[in-house]
Amino acid sequence: MTIAQAAEATGLTVHTLRYYERIGLLDPVGRGANRHRRFCQEDLNWIAFLQKLKSTGLPLRAMLHYARLRRQGNGIDSLGQRRALLQAHTLAVQATLTELQGNLLVLQQKIALYGELERQAAVDQYMAHTAPQ
């Protein structure tokens, strides 16, 4: 698939895909006879994984380190380091989720409080307008 098709499929821009390749986040993408980039399904799968890492807050530097380890192949050292990196990141994501769940609970409680205050204000307003003068 062309770079434009890959951009559409991944939701990234053509510029971002070229940048990712230039900095080494993507392996060099295959080229067609016309020298245009030709993305394959494996490229798209890797990009999708990178997007998950990015959306969960893994810094670009760590993503680049992971990509370098991946290029080293499936030797014991590379596998162990990739696993350790993902385990550490998973713990960070879990901590963030725990914090977000606590924050969400506070927001939900505040919304419930405002709902109750609005109901009470409506009753008070109704009572003020219907009370004998």
N, C-alpha and C positions, 0 to 999 in steps of 0.2 A: 504494500500500500504506500502511496505517496506521503510526503510529509504533511500535506494539507489534509489528507484522509486520516492520518495518525493524529493530527491536532484535533480534528473533529471527533474522532473516536475517544480521545482521552480527555477532552475539555481543556487542553493546554493550547497555548499559542504556538505557531510555527517558530517564532522567536525563542520561546522557552525551550522547545525541543532542541533547537540548534545550540542554545546555551548549555543545556544539560549534557549534550554530546561533547561540546568544547571543553567543559570543565572536568569531564570524566565520570559524570554521574551515569551516563549511558555509554555502553560500549560503542565503538565505531559502528554506525549503521551501514548495512550493506548498500551497495550502489547498483543501479541498473546500467545498461549499456550506454545510456545517455548521461551517466554520472550523477543522476538524481538519487536522493536517498530513497531506499525501499525498506519500509518497516515490515517486520513479520509479527506473527502472533506472540512469539517469545518476547519481542521488544515491548509490545503492548502490555503483556503480563508484568514485566519488570517495571514499566512506567506506572501501572496501577498499584504495584506494591510501594513504589516510591511515594506515590500520592497518599497512601495510607500512612506511611512514616511521617510525611510532612504534615498531614492533617492532625496527627496525634502529637505534634510538637517536637519531633526529632530534629535537632539542628542540622543544617546543611553540612557542616563539617563532619558530623557523625554519619550522615548518609553517604558522604564521599568515602569515609573510612570503610563503611560496610561494602560499598561498591568495589573498592580495591581488594578487600578480603574475598569477595565473590569471584573476582577475576583470578584469584590465586587457585581456584578450584576447590575440590571437596577433600582436601587434606585435613588431617586431624586438627592442626593448629588453626586453619582458616575456619573450619566448622565450629570449633570451640569458641573462637573469638566472636563469630557472628551470633552464636547462641547467647553468649554472655552479654553482648551488646543489646540484643533483643530482650533478654531477661531484665536487664537494668532499665531499659526503656518501658517495658511492661509495668514494672513497679512504679515508675514515674507517672505513667498514664493512670494506673490504679489510684495513686495518691491524688491526682488531679480530679478524677471522677468522684472520689470520696469528698473532696473539698467542694466540688460543684454540687453534689447531692445535698450537702449541708446548706450551701447557699440557696439552692432551689427550695429547700424546706422553709427557710426564712422568708423567701419571696411568697411562697404559698400561704404562710401564716399571715403575712402582711396583707395579701389580697383578701383573705378571709376576714381579717379585722376590718378592712375598708368596706367590705360587703355588709358586715354587721353594723358598722357606723352609718352607712348609707340607709340601711333599713330603719335604724333608729331615728335618723334625721327625717326620713319620710313620714314616720309615725308622728314625730314631734310636730312637723309642719302641718300634717293633716289635723292633729289635735288643736293646733293654734288657730286654724281656719274654721274649725267646726265648733269650737267652744262658744258657749253663750256669751254675748257681750254685755 
